[in-house]
């Protein structure tokens, strides 16, 4: 499987559906976290973004979580829960190559 990460126009086409799926699962997500642009993986059926907690103190160290979504039948759904690092053991339905790329995402991706 090719794991080609894609952004740009491919993301823009899917972004509203992705945000809708995220906020359906986590109602206050956008209030508590800044959601990065994210990237599409494989043939565009996997998506991941970084979540950075919004805090008032800019000196405060913030953990950066990542979230994975999967697209099936033109519907996005959240896979598991936000994590600091995803393991193949806990996320066996996500291709290992995709997990590797997602774990490499930084806060701007």
N, C-alpha and C positions, 0 to 999 in steps of 0.2 A: 504494500500500500504506500502510495506517495503521501507524504505528510505536509506538503506545501502549505505554508502559512500565508494567508491572504488578508489584506486589509483594503483600504480605499473604497472604491465603488461597490465591491462585493459586500462589504460591511454595511455601507449606507443602505443598500437594498433590504437588508435583513434587520437592521438595528431596532426599528420600532417593534417588530415581533419579538426580538430577543429581550428588550426592556420590558415588554408586556409580560413575558413568561417569568422574568426575574421578580417583578413587582407583584405578580399574582402569588408567587411562593413566599416572598419576603416583603410584606407591606411597607415597612419603613426603611427599606434598603437605601434609597437615594437620600434620605434624611440623615442617616448615620454614616454612610460611606460615599466616597467618590468612586464612580465606576469608570475605569479606563476605556479607551476606544475598543480594545480587545482585538482578537484575531480569529479568523476562520481557519480550520485545519481540514486535512484530507481533501475530499471533494466538496468542501463547504458544509458538511453535515455536522461538524463539531465546532464549537465556539468556546473561547475562554477569554476572561478579562480579569484584571487585578482590581481588588477592592481595598481602598485605603480609608481607614477610619477618619472621620472629620473630628478634629479636636480644636479647642480654642487656644491651647498653648502650642505654639509652633516649635518649641524646644522638645516637646514630648515625642519620644520614640513611638512610632506607629508600626504595628505588624501589618504586613501586606498579605491579604488573603487572595486566593484565586477561586474562580467559580467556573464550572464547566456546564455547557448546555449541549444537547443533542437534538438534531432535527430529523424527525421521521414524519412522513406523510404531510410535509409542509408545515408541521407544528414543532415549535421549539419547547423543550422541557429541561428543567434543571436536573443535573445528574448529581446525586449525593448532596453534600453541603459544602459551603465555602471552607477551604483548607489552606494551610500554609504550604504544604507539599502533598501531592497526590501519589499514592503508591499503586502499583499494579495489582497487589494483593487485595486492596480494598476497592479498587475500581477496575475489576477484571473485564467489564464490558466495554471499557474504553481502550482502543488500540494502544499498545505500549509505546509506539512511535509518537502518537499524539500526546500521551502523558509526558513523555520526555520533553517535547517542545513546550507544553504548557508549564512544566516546572521551571523552564528557562525564562519564562516571561518576567519582565521587570515591571515596576509600577507604571511606566509610561505606555506599556503595550496593552 
